[in-house]
Amino acid sequence: MTKQADFDGISNQLWDTELRELRDLWTTYNYLYVEDSERAEKLWNPRWGGFFWSRVRGWMVSEIILTISRLTDPPEVGERRNLTLEALLDDPRLPDKLERKLRCVLKTSRKSVEKIRKHRNRVVAHRDERTALGQDPLPGLDVRQIRDVISGLEDVHRKHRGACMGSHVGEYGTHTHGGVESLFRRLEQSERASSIFAHANRSVDGKLRDWDRARRVFFPIGA
């Protein structure tokens, strides 16, 4: 039987190792690849680390998919227990009415996560043959859908912590946003970067557009 202290430990671990990192990753992804198309084009410039930034984007998408999948896993698989948000709902300190409400939130989130988990099962964690050969393509992932799922998962954690532990965590993962923004500004304002941006020609732009279409196969999150 899970003890009270264990539920506190589960909550702390979910925040420290999953939710905070997920928010950091999602905030950074949006800053680099979603909010400003011109910013993304600069990052994808093949003469300015295009390969590096493509690898960064691929890693970020995979991590976002895996983390959301882990957080919405069933709390038990056979004799083993998973560290998931649903595990918090067994906390005996949780008021019955709030427990029912949070279970509904997780149930709704799990339905929204089904497409995300398909990417996890067929591309990220495993390599489905029919998907890889283009015979059974996966649907794209919507930015708004992922944003809503992450906010819903954070809300479940926040409400459990407030009701059962009498405390609240700070903002979920906002501490790295200034870091990535500062990094990009330094790159953008550097003399070398300015020279590259100024001399980018039509042929380079055409290659970027072609690559933008191709990369959607591997980086499925679209606005």
N, C-alpha and C positions, 0 to 999 in steps of 0.2 A: 504493500500500500504506500502510495506517495505521501510523504510528510509535508507539513506546511513549509518548512525550510527548503524542501526540494522544489516546491512551486516557485518560491522566491528565486532559487538558483536558475530554474528554467526561464523565468522572466528576464533575469539579468543576462543570461547567455543569449537569448533570442534578440535582445537589444544590442549587446556588444558585438556578436558575431554574425548576425543576420540583418536585422532591420536597419541599423545605423549604416552598415556597409551598403545595403541595397539603396538607401536614400542617397548616399554619397555618389554611388555609381550612376543612378538615374539622373541626378542633378547635373553631373558632369557630362553624361551622354547628351542630355538636352542642350546644354550650353555649346558643346562642340559640334553637334550634328543636326539639331532640330530647330533651334530658335532663330538662326540667321543663316540663310542659304549661302550668302557671300562668304561667311566665315568658313563654312564647310568646303566651299570651292577652293579657298586658299589652302586649307589643310590637305585637300586631295591633289594639289598641284604636284605632278610627277617629278618636278625639279626641286621640290621642297619636302622631301620625306614622305611621298605618297604611299610607298610600301609600308613604312612605319605606321602611319596613321590608319591605313587599312587594317593592319594587324591589331592595333589598339581597338578599333571599332568592333572587329570580330570578337575579340576577347570580352569586351564590355557586353555585347549582345548575349554571348554564351553565359556569362556570369549572371546577368539579369534573369535569363530564362531559368537557369539552375536554382538560383536563390528563391525565386517565386515558387518553383516546383517543390523545393524542400519545405518551405514554410506551410504549404498546403498539402503535404503528404498526410496520410492517415497516421494517427498517433501510435498505432501498433501494427507491426508486421510479424506475424508468427509470435514468437516469444520475446522479440526485441521491441523496444519502444523508441520512437523517433522524437527528436526535439522539434516539435511543431507548435503552431499557435493553438491548435485544437486541444493539445495536452493541458493548456492553462484552464480550460473550461471545466476540468474535473476538480478544480480547487474548491474545497468545501466552504471557504470563506466567501465565495462569489454568490451574491443574492440570486435567488431563483429567477426573478424577472429579468435581471441583466444577463444571466446565463442563457436563457432562451433567446434573448435578443441577439447576443453575440453568436450563438449557433446559427441563427438565420443569416447574419452577416457573412459568416464563413461559408455557409451553404451557397449563398449567392456568389461569393467570390470564387468558389470552386468551379461553378458553372462558367464564369468568365475566364477561368484559368485553363479550361479544357484545350483551347487552341494553343496556348503557351506550352502546355505539357506535351502536346503532339510534337512541337519543335524539339522539346527536350528528349523525347523518346526516339524520334526518327532522324534527328540531325546532330544534336549536341552530345547526348550520352551514348547513343548508338548511331549506326550508319545504315539506314534503311535502303535496301538495294533499289526498289522501285522509285523511291523518292530521289535518290542520287541520279538515276538514269532519266529522270523527268517524266516517268510513266505515271506517277501518283504525286503531283505537286502539292505542297502545303499552302494553306491560305496565309496571307500576310498578317502581320501583327500591327494593330493600331496604337499609336502613341497615347491617345486619350484613354483607351481601354487599359493599357498598362499603368498609366498614371492613376486611374480610379482604383485598380486592384491594389496597388501599393498603398494608397491612402486608406483603403478599407482595412488592410492588414495592420497598418500602424494604429488605426483606431481601436481595433480589438485589443492589441497589446496595451495601449494607453488606458483604456477603460478597465481592464483587469487590474493593472497596476494601481490605479487610483482607488478602486474599490477594495482590493485585497491587501495592498501593501501600504496604503496611505501616503503614497509618494508618486511623483511624476518624473518622467525623464525629460530632458531638454528637447530641443528641436532635433528631429530625426535626420542626422547626417548633413547638416548645412555647413559644417566647418571646412569642407574642402572646396566649396564653390569659389571662394575668393582666390584660392591657390591656383586653380586651373585658369580662371579668368586672368590672373596676373601673369601666368606663364604665357598665355596666348598673346596678351598685349605686348609682352616683351619681344616675342617672336615677330609680331606684326610690325612693331616700330623699329626693329633692327634694320640697319642699312642694307644688309644682304637681302632680307625679306622684301623690303620696299623695292629693291631693284628687280627682284623676280616678279613681283606683282605688276610692276610697270611694263615689263617686256613680255608678259604672257601674250601669245598671239592666237589667232583663230584656230590653227591646227591643234594647239594644246587644248583649247576650249572644246574642240570637237572630240578629242580623245577622252576628256573628262566626262562629256555627256555619254559617250559609248560605255565607259567604265561605270558610270552611275547606273545605267540600265543593267549591266551584268552583275554588279555587286548586290543587287536586291535579292538574288538567289541565296546569297550567303548572309546578308544582313537584313532580315525580314521586317524590321521595325520601321514603319513609314508613318508620315504625318497624316 
